[in-house]
Amino acid sequence: MSGEHVVYGFLRPLIANLADSDCLVIVHCDGQPPPPDIADSEQVMTYAISDRFRHWALRAGWETLRLPGLIRKSNADRVLNVSGAITPFMKTPQVSLAMNPWCYITEARSGLVQGFKAFMQRRGHRYAFRNAEHMIYISAHLRDLYRQANQDSLDREATSAIAYVGLDEKLFAAAEEMKSLEREPYSILCVSALAPWKGAETLVEAINLLRQRDIPAVLDLVGPWPDPAYREKVEALIARHGLTNAIRIHGKVPVEELYRHNATHQVYCLMSSSESFGIPAAEAMAFSTPIVSADCCAIAEICNRAGLFGPVNDPDWAAQALESLLTDEIAWGQLSESARGKASRLTWNQCVEPLFKVLGLGRVA
């Protein structure tokens, strides 16, 4: 879902600013069509391929063997690849949108198959790093990951730009509508796909420390759990500390409920070891909610001056940061105001500007 938010978020203003003679061809898997507002545009054509190519290995084969012919047939002037890689041996100039750090995260993979997949992705990223016409990264943090993995090729690095992810107008409207709602005292919100590297156990330990200090902190964990074993581990930790009344696990919730969570919690916290951007944190900022997060990922970059950022896997630091925002109204107010201001600059019309410059489309109307 976050990937679609990024891709179609960039494409909407791009489509709106195409010249009358321009056409955008979107290649997609059969079961993942573009949203109707994009697919129905007069200047958009869609090309569906079988869902069996959703498997990364089959998709890589199709892109290598079949995509170049499709590009030649369509007379495309430029290819935008949204995987962070580019198709090898293609003469048409390629722009690569990089938004996924998965292959650089050791904690995100286990076993030979995932290890091989990560290896192949890094090879694809390396080829793009050296051969793309242009690289677009959704954060400087992500660009740094590419550079660290290609230290021996920095002299061949493709021209690059940073294009932050935008927030939808519907979210800004909801934030304005809900700005008068009362905040739940001592409330902490964590929204994410709660994979093992997201640091949920660090946050649970921090809540335990706060409770030991007689600070009645409550935590809401919102989002899916891709790894059931990890959820069981976190639930066991909650039970061991006797925090079942202090920590509520919601899973994935409707968007309107998510908006209300953002509007009524005092602090958003995610102690993740790797985020290429941090869309949930940016969304929390739109609701004037300060951020607490680790300083090793892109959230510290995106939410700079709108929160507190410290070492990953450190419950003591997390507890101290949360305590300062839950109990100090002046500090909370300053960061809350900064959060709203930072989020106001994350509109799609502003965030798409670097991509427009790369494609030679000028400024957004």
Number of C-alpha atoms within 10 A of each C-alpha: 5 11 12 12 15 20 15 15 20 22 17 16 19 19 18 13 16 13 10 8 6 10 15 17 15 15 15 17 16 15 12 12 15 18 10 8 8 19 15 12 14 11 17 14 14 15 12 13 16 11 13 12 17 16 9 13 11 12 17 18 12 14 16 16 14 11 16 18 13 14 17 13 9 10 10 14 10 14 18 18 17 17 15 26 25 28 22 16 9 15 11 16 15 22 27 24 26 24 23 17 21 16 19 19 14 11 14 17 17 9 7 9 10 13 15 13 15 20 14 16 21 21 14 18 23 21 19 26 28 18 21 25 19 23 28 25 26 23 24 19 23 23 22 12 14 22 16 13 17 19 10 10 14 14 9 11 21 19 15 19 19 21 21 24 26 24 24 14 11 9 17 18 11 16 23 14 12 16 15 10 12 11 16 13 14 18 20 28 24 28 25 21 18 23 20 22 18 22 22 24 21 22 27 22 21 23 29 23 20 20 16 10 11 9 15 15 20 20 23 20 22 20 18 18 17 12 12 13 12 17 19 12 13 19 17 13 16 21 12 10 13 12 19 14 10 17 20 15 15 12 15 16 12 7 10 10 11 17 20 16 23 27 27 21 26 25 27 27 30 28 29 26 20 25 25 22 26 23 20 21 28 28 26 30 30 31 28 29 32 31 34 27 27 26 19 18 23 23 29 24 16 24 25 17 17 26 26 21 24 16 15 21 20 16 21 17 17 28 22 14 20 28 19 14 23 20 13 11 10 11 14 22 15 14 22 25 17 21 27 21 15 19 23 16 15 20 17 22 18 17 21 24 21 19 23 17 13 17 14 9 14 13 14 15 7
